C-alpha cells in the first residue's frame, strides 16, 4: 500500500455500496479547529446522584435493585413504544410517514460507576456478552419485531448523558437505514459470488496491515474503507448471523476482543476514549441465503489527541466522507498501543 500513502484516492465500502475519499498528504496540515476539554473519569465506584447506580432512583421514578452484576430495564423515556397505533401517510409520494412500534432497553454493564469495558475484567465483560444474548433472544420472540440494535455511546462527546457503564438495545418493527444497506450488499455478494462478504473480507485482512488484534473467534481490523480516524470493525471468524448463535467459547473470545480494542483506544491518547459501538446482525425475518455475518462497528471521533476530534462537515455532508489518516497508519498505531490499560500500568 506504499503508493497509496501519498496520493489522494477513493476507497469503496462493499458493506454500504459507498465511497470514501482518502487524502493522506493532508496529515501534515496544522490544526486550528475546535479543541475539547479533556474528559474526566468518575472517581467513585458509587455515585448517589447517578440514576443507573444500584439502589438509586431513576429519572422515571422507579428505583434500581441493588444489583451485583449486569442489570437491564426498559428505558424510562423510550424512543419507541410497543402500543403505538398503526397510521400511515402518503401524499403523492412526497410526504410519506408511518408509525413505528418497538421496545427500548438499557443494560448496565456493572454496578461500578467508575468502570468501562476497557477496565472491566474478562469475566465481567463475558457477563455483558451473555446479557446481550439473553436480551436479543427475548426481544426476537416479539411477533412485530424485525430488528434488534445493540449499541453503546461512550463519552459526552458521543452524546452519552451518564458515565455509568451501560448500553442501549432498541428493537424496531422495520429495518433501519444502515442495516438495510448492509443487508442489500451482503445478499448481492452472496448471489453473485456464492460466498459470504465478511468471511471473505476477514480472511483477506488477517494477518495484515489493517489487522489490530485477533483471537480464535474474532478479528479487529481498521476496515480498508474506514471513515473515522480510528474506526474499527470487529468480525466473527465463524460464519454466524446473530449474537446468540455463539457457543460458550465464542462468547469468551468476543469478551476478549472487546477488552483488547477498548483498552487500546484508551491507551492511544491516555484518555477515556469516546466512541459509538454497535452490532449488526441478521434481521428477524428469514434469510435463506445465509448472507448475514455477525460484526460490530466502532466509530470513535478523536483525531489527533484527547481534545481534537473529527467533524463531518462541508464536503463530507454535501458530497462524500473524507479522511486524512490512512487506515493502514491508524491500524499500525493501534497495534503498537499497549494492551494493559494506562491507569493500571
Secondary structure, 3 states (H helix, E strand, C coil): CHHHHCCCEEEEECCCCEEEEECHHHHHCCCCCCCCCCCCCCCCCCCCCCCCCCCCECCCCCECCCCCCCEEEECCCCCCECCCCCCEEEECCCEEEECCEEEEEEEECCCCCCCCHHHCCHHHHHHHHHHHHHHHHHHHCCCCCCEEEEEEEECHHHCCCCCCCEEEEEEECCCCHHHHHHHHHHHHHHHHHCCCHHHHHHHHHCCCCCEEEECCCEEEECCCCCCCCCCEEEEECCCCCCHHHCCHHHHHHHHHHHHHHHHHHHHHHCCCCCEEEEEECCCCCCCCCCCCCCEEEEECCECCCCCCECCCCCHHHHCCEEECCCHHHHHHHHHHCCCCCHHHC
